[in-house]
Amino acid sequence: MPAPTPSTGTELLDLRKLPLEAQLTALLDGEVSPEQRHELEQRLASDENARRLHEKLRHGADFGRRRLDDVLKEPVPLALVRSIKSTQPPKTPIAQRAMRPQVKLAPSGPQALAAALILFVVGCGIGYFAGTTPDADEIATTTATAPANTNDWLSDVTAYQRLLIRQPRHLVEVPASQAEEISSWLTTAIGVPFRVPDLSAESWTFQGARVILGDNRPVGQLVYSNSDGDIISICFRKDAQPPETDDFKETIKDEIGLVTWHNAGTSYVLAGPSAEAALGQLAMRIATAI
């Protein structure tokens, strides 16, 4: 009597027993045989409802992939980095701890088939709902029409500083070589007289200027960089009403450090890397020079 052929555990499921959403999800994931692919493609060519559902699932998969790429591009918050570096190692060596008995799970054939069916249904459900959510352009349009926060111009300054960090080749509107134009332009646009501080002794080189918006009001921005590629900016605007104190105040918003102060009807912000330990001292130096 010949010995039975051992199962490889890689047999494909009979897709015809699964819901259409699961079949199309398997097609998108490449988990189908050539025969199954040909059969599904023939159905898509002749069934408009199947084509519509396939497009929604594909759109959902693309949407999730773009969101994952955006998350991976975000910088790690400085607070998290500091927390990891400050974590103490365990006092008891791991090798000396009592090892828990290992439990090996070996699902049977029916259990594996049931688990695969559940994963197919869950996966197609996620793809369907992701596909029916608004895309990035719709979300951006909705956000742009929301009313701005009129109580905190520092959030706008922080956002512009992040933008500068991500586009170091396009830092300014008017370069430092046009100093006279910068002076007359910003004085007229902002309504505040100023001088461009010379920070070369602190290894910061003036790159130029631009006008941004803070609380829907014009803000002057002087941009500097150093040899390490770091970027700082001095932002200033005319006060709507005087603050309670003129003292220097330092805050951190993720990877951006902010030092604020007030003088002679003008509010100032120095924005730079939160890891820069001398940011507060640099702000005091700027306050006497600007």
PEVENFEN-V611995 format. One record per run of one state. SS is the DSSP state (H for helix, E for strand, L for the rest). FROM is the first residue (numbers start at 1). TO is the last residue. If there is no record, write none. Layout:
SS,FROM,TO  SS,FROM,TO
This chain:
L,1,14  H,15,17  L,18,19  H,20,29  L,30,33  H,34,46  L,47,47  H,48,73  L,74,77  H,78,86  L,87,93  H,94,96  L,97,108  H,109,132  L,133,135  H,136,144  L,145,153  H,154,166  L,167,173  E,174,175  L,176,178  H,179,190  L,191,199  H,200,202  L,203,204  E,205,214  L,215,216  E,217,225  L,226,230  E,231,238  L,239,248  E,249,253  L,254,255  E,256,263  L,264,265  E,266,273  L,274,278  H,279,289  L,290,290
